[in-house]
């Protein structure tokens, strides 16, 4: 008899990066990497399970910027060329490593892998969102939405119209791509604050995912902690993150991904082989970058890394998936003894963990879902929406403001290193509302400029930019993106107020920042 449930929730997101004006833009490879390492391997996992009649259940948020990029013709053409070049490189690697039996086995593995990825890509007509739609239609995958550009909404709530525009555009974009309305939403960075659920209710959203602290410190205090959802006074349900499940998978030290037999992330031939050999496969400007071909395993805390052994890694996947399954079984057993409703363990993760950071992650997910569907387990896999329909009687509580960032607050996205962003954003947000209120009956070119101003503002609001600044990674790029979008917005604002729109400039903005073709600037109108 099943005593409880486990909801696996994968958050799939990248900021909108598209640079047709730049030859071989480095940042476009962010998308190419996760398509190869995460999204298509997951599609293969889902195919394997469905073909064998395994009734798996998984929830994925696919954010609007990611949906837009996955459907973009230019980016898909670039990815197709990228994948073909990787196949060519692995063929050369087979020859280069022929005198090293262990490395040569890994080279053959990569060659077969990239060929299979190309087959999957072609199977879905070079639009992998088609694959996710397939599993959504089969009932195995629930796809949920997010705000338009993954803006950290609590830091924008000073302007109500901005928050509404972010959420409404996210829901409308989901409908355009999926042909139906979403049941749930992933609040960017799981960042919650009071009032958000009222906007969600108005948009027909039934539930959202919340950080564990948000549930644990809710008012009144939830009786079962994160082991059961809560319903807010506005009727929207919140599911809290299970901390034990998070620690087991997220931690690169105490968690599974740090095992010595898994692939070493930080050793890539793009940085190790001579430029005259690797040059055609790295950046066109000669900048060394990851190729995705990595020959070593983690080995331990040493610079002397051993060669990756795929069989050893798969044995560890089997072991870790077995441990995780038994762990969920034990949690459900203990919780069910003290609850008068069926417990649910909500397990949210960044999709990019599985395959990019943890190379064997997709195989872990497949093994875990297989084992979870075996008769011996005391739980079932479920989606949050299915749980709500099974158990509609839910305790009422208002979650506490929180996020899944460090310390459970917003400090990753608002600190002395990036606080300058919000002064600029808030000024633009007020100006956008002013434009929306002023232009009641715009001409065609004015409407285009108004809609483009809304695009530029939303792109500047992405939570990715302050996160990058805080983590000190591609800081220059993040700062340039913020300033670029704010400058474009400011120019459009000036042109509109002066009634002197430069069509050539507008055309260029529309060509480069072409997200949300059906965006509606009137969302920013005040009441």
N, C-alpha and C positions, 0 to 999 in steps of 0.2 A: 504493500500500500504506500502510495506517495504521500508524504507528510508536509512537503513544502516545495518551493520553487527557486530557480536561479535565473536571473535575467542578465544576459551578457549584452552590454551596450558599448558599441564602438563609435567613437567620435572622429569623423573624417573631415579634416579641414586643412586648407592652405590659403594664404592670402592671395588675392587676385594678382597674378604676375603674368604679364603679356607684353612683350617688347618687340613688335615688328619693326620698330625703328632702330634696333640695335642688332648687329650681327652676332649671333651665338651668345645671347645674354645668359650670364652664369645662373641667374636666379630662376630662369625657366626650367633649369634642371631639377629644381626642387620637385616639380610636378612629375617629371620623367622618372625620377628615382622612386617615388612612392607608387607610381603606376606599375613599375616593374617589380618592386620589392614587397608591396602591400596589397594593392587593390586587385591586380590580376591573380596573384597567388590565392587571395581570399575567394575570388570567383571560382578558381579551380577547386578549392576546398568545398564550396557550396555545391558545385557540380558533382563531385565525388559522393557527397552525402546524399544528394537527391537521387542520383542514379542508382544508389543502393537501397533506396526506400527508407532512409533514416529521417525521421520527422524532427529535424533540428529546428531550433528557434533562436534567432539573434536579432538584435535591434542595431541599426546604424543611423547615426546622424550624418547626412551629407550636406555640408553647408552650401549656401547659394554661390559663393565664389568658386568653390570646387565644382559644383554642377556646371556652372558657366564655362569653366576651363575644360572640363571633360567633354563638353559638346562643341568646343571652339575648333573650327576648321584649321586655322593657322597652327594652333598648338598641336593638333593631332597630326598634321603633316610633318611638323618638326619632330614629334615623338617617333613617328614611323621611320624617319631617317636615322634617328638616334638608335633605335632598336636594331636596325639593319647594320649599323656601324659596330655595335657591340657583338653581333654575331660574327662579323668579319674579324674583330679583334680576338675573339675566343678561338677562331680557327688558327690565327697566327700563334696564339698562346699554346695551342696543342703542339705545334711544331717547335716553338721555343723551348718548351719544357720536356721534350721527348726523352731526355737523358736522366730525368728525375722522376722516378715512378710515382712518388706520392703527389708531387705537384702536378704531374701530367693527368693523374686521375681527377684532380680538382678542376683542371682546365677542361677536360671532357665534360665534367658535371656542368660547368657554366655554359658551355656550348649547347648542350642539350636543353638546359634551362631556358636560355634566351630563344632558342628555336621554338620551344613549347609556348613561351610568352607570345611570340609572334602569331602562332596558331590561334591562341585564345583571342588575341587582339583582332585578328581577321574574322574570327567566328562571330564576333559581335559588331561586325561592320566598322571596325576601328572607332567605335564609340562605346567605351566600357560601361557607361551608364545604362546601356541596353541590357547588360548582364545583370546589374543590380535590379533593374525593373523586372527582369524575368523571375528572380527569386522573391521579389515583392508580390508579384502576381500569383506565385505558387503558394503563398501564405507562410513561407519559412522565414522571410526577412521583413521586418517592419522598418521602413525608412522614415526618419523624423527630420524636422527642419531646424533652422537656427536663424538668428537675426541676419540682416542683409549682408553685412560685411564683418561679422564676428566682432562687433563693437562691445566693449565692456559697459553694459547698459547702466549699472548703478552710478558710474562716473559721468553719465550724460543726462541723468534724470532731472537736472536743473532746467532742461528744456524738454517739456513734455512732448512737443511735436516731433522732436528728433527721435525719441524712443519709439513712439508710435510708427514713425516712418520706417525705422530699422526693422521692427517686427512685422509690420504689414507687408513690406517689400519682400521679406524672407518668406512669408506664407504664400504670397502671390507667385513668387519665383518657383517655389516648390510645386504649386499647381500647374504652372506652365510646363515643367519638366516631367512631372509624375502623372498629371491628368486627374488628380484628386486632391482633397485637402488633407493636411497632416493631422494625425491625432496628438502627436507629442512634439516637444521642442527641446533642443539642447541649448540652454542659456549659455552664451559664450563664457568660457572659463568657469562654468557652473556658478557664475556670479549672480547672486539673488539679493534683492532688497525689497522692502515693502512697496506696494502698489503695482509691481510688475505683473502679479497674477491677474489684476483687473484688466490690464491690456490683453493678456493671454486669453482670458475668458471672452472678451469682445471679439477676438479673432477665431474663436471656436477651438482653441487649443485645450486638450483634456488633461495633459500632464507635462511635467518637466523633471529633469534630473537635478538633484541638489547635493551639495557637499555634505558630508556626514555631520559636521558641526552645525550646519543650518538646521538639520532635523533635531539633533541632540539638545540644542538650546532653543528649540521652538517654544511657543507659548500658546496654550499650556504645554508642559513637557510631554512629549509623546510617550505613551505607555510602553511601547515595544522598541523604542529607539529607531534604528534604521532597518530593523527586521520586518517592518510593515510600512506602507506609505501613509502619508497624512493628507487630508484634504483641507485646503485653505478656505477661509470664510467665503471666498468668491467661487468656490466649487472646483478649482483646479487642483489636481492631485500632484504631490511632490514625492519622488522616490529618492531616498538617501543612499549615498555610496557606502558599501560595506568595507570597513577599514581593513579587516583581515585579508580579504580577497585582493584589495589594492596592494597591500604590502608584499604579498606573496609574488605578485607579478611585476609591479612597478620597480621595485628595488633592484638596482644592478649589482648590489653587494649581497644583501640577504635574500633577494628574490631569485627566481629561476634564471633570468637572462644572464647573470654573471657567472654561470657554470663554466668551468675550464674547458669543456669540450665544445662549447658553442663558438660560432665564428667571431673572430676579432674584428670589431668595427673600424678601428683606427689604423689598420694596415691595408693600403690599397695600392695597386700597381700604378695608378695615376701619379703617385708621389714617389715611387720607388724605381721605376724603369727609366732608362735614358730617354731624353727628349726626342732624339732623332728616331726613336722607335715608337714611343707613346704619343708623340706630337699630334698626329691626325685624330686622336681619340680623346684629347683633352680640349680645353677652351681654345677657340680660334686665335685668341690673343697670346697663346702660349702659357696661360696661367694653369698651374697644376691643380687638378680637381679629382674627386672620386670618380672612378669608372664603374664601381660596383663589383669589380673583380678583386677578391681578397683571398689570399691563400693560407691564412693562418687562423689558428684557434686561440681562444683567450689564454689558455695554458696556465696562467697565474700572474702574480704581481712581478713580472719580469719583462725585460725588453727582448729576451730570447724566446720568441714565440715558435711553437711547433706547427707543423703543417696541418691544416684542417682535414679532419676525417669525417666524411658525411655519415658513415655508418655509426660512428661513435655518437655524433650529434643526434641522430634519430633515436638511438637507444636512450639518450638522456631525455628527449622529448617524450618518449613513452613513459619513462619513469616519472617525470614531472607532471605530466597530464594525469597519471594514475594517482599521484600524491594530491594534486589539486582536487580531483574528483572525490577522493575519500575525505579530504578536508571539508568540502562543501557538504558531503553526506553527514559528517560528524557535527557540523554547525547546525544543520537542519534538525538533526536528532535532538540536540540539546535545546534548541529554541522551541521546538514543537511541544516539549514537555511543559513549558510554562506559558504558552500562548493559546488563546481560544480562537485564533484565526490562523490560517496557514502562513508560515513565515516566507518571506521572499528575500533573497540575497541579491541586491542590485550591484552589478560588477561593471562599472564604467571605466573605459580606458581610451587613450588616444589610439586610433587605428594604426597610426604610423609606428607605434611601438612594435607591432607585429609584422616583422619583415624588414623594416628599415633599421631600427636600433637593435632589435632582437631578430636576427635573420631567420631563425627557425620558428618564429612566433606563429605564422599561419598553420604550420604543421601541428603546433601545440593546440591551437584552437580546434583543428579537425579531430585530434585525438581526444580532447576534452569533451567535445560534443558527442562523439561516438560513445565514449564511456558513460556519459550522462544519460544516454538513451537506452542503456542496458537495464535489464529487469531488476538487478540487485540494488540499484540506487533508490533512496527514499525521497527523491525530488524529481521534478520535471523542469526542463528548460521552458521558458515562457517569455513573452514580451510584456512590458508594463501595461499596455492597453488590454491585453488578454486578462491580466491579473485583475484590473479594475472591473472588467465585465464579470469575472467569476466571483469577486468579493467586493460588491459595491458599498458595503457598510464599512466606512473608514473613519478613523478618529479625526476630528477637526483640530487643526493646530496651524499657527502662523510661523513659518520658518524664521530663523534668525538671519540677518544679513551675513553673507559669507561668500567664499569662492573656493575653488580647489587649488589655489595658489599657495605659496609658502605662508604658514601661520593661519591659513583659512580666511585671510582678509584680502584687500585690494592692493596691498603695498607693492606687489611686483609691477603693477601697471600705473601706480602713482607714487613717486618718490622724488627725491631731490635731483635725480638724474634725468627724469622725463616729465616733470610736472609742467614744464613750459608748453607742452603739447596742448593742454586743456584750455589754457587761456585763448590760444589761437582757435581751437575747435569751437569753444562756446561763442566767440565773436562771429564765426561763420554760421553757426546754428541760428543765432538771432537774425543774422542777415538773410539766411535762407527763408525763414518764416516771414520776414518782411517782404521778400520778393514774392512769395506765394500769396500773401495777402494783397499785394499791390497789383499783380498781373492777373486780373480776372478773365480777360478775353485777349490773350496774347495772339500775335500773328504767328505764322508757321515758324519763322526763324526765331522769334522770341520763345516759343514753346520749346524748340530744340535747345536753345541756350539755357532755359530754366531747367529742363530735364538733365542737361549735362552738368549744370551746377550741383544738382542733387547727387549725381554720380560721383563727382569729385569730392563732395563733402563726405559721402558714405565711405569712399575709399580711404580718405584721410583718417576716418574714425576706427579703422581696424585695430583690434587689440594686439595684433602681431607686432606692430611698430614699437610701442612702449615695452613690450616683452623683450624684443630683440635688443633694445637699448639697455635694459636692466641686465640681461644675461651676457652682454658684451660680445655678441657674435658679429653679424653683418650690420654693424651700427651705421656706417656711412650710407648704406643702401636704405635702411629704415628712415633715417633722417631725411635723405633726399626724397623718398616717397612722400613723407608727410608734407614737406615744404612744397614739393611739386604740385600736389593736389590742392593745397591751400592757395598757392599762387594762381593756379588755374581757376579755382573758385572765385578768387578776388578779381581776376580779370573779367570773368563772366558777369560778376556782380556790377562792376564798373561799366561794362559795355551795356548791360541792360538798363541801368539807371540813367545812363547818358543817351540811351536809344541809338547806340552806334556799334552794333554787333559786327565784328570782323568775321565774315563767313569762312575765310580761309583758315583762320585760327580755330574756329569752332569745328570745321571739318576734321582738322588734325586731332583735336581732342576726342572727337567721336570715333575716329579710327583707332586710336591707341587705347583709350579707356572706354571700351565698348560693352562693359558689363550692363546687364539689365536693360535690354532693348525696349521693354514696355514700362520703364519706370515712369512714375507720375509725380511731378513736382507738387501737385496740389495736396499731397499727403502732409505737407508742412504747413498748411493753413491752420491758423489758430481758430479756436471756437468763436 
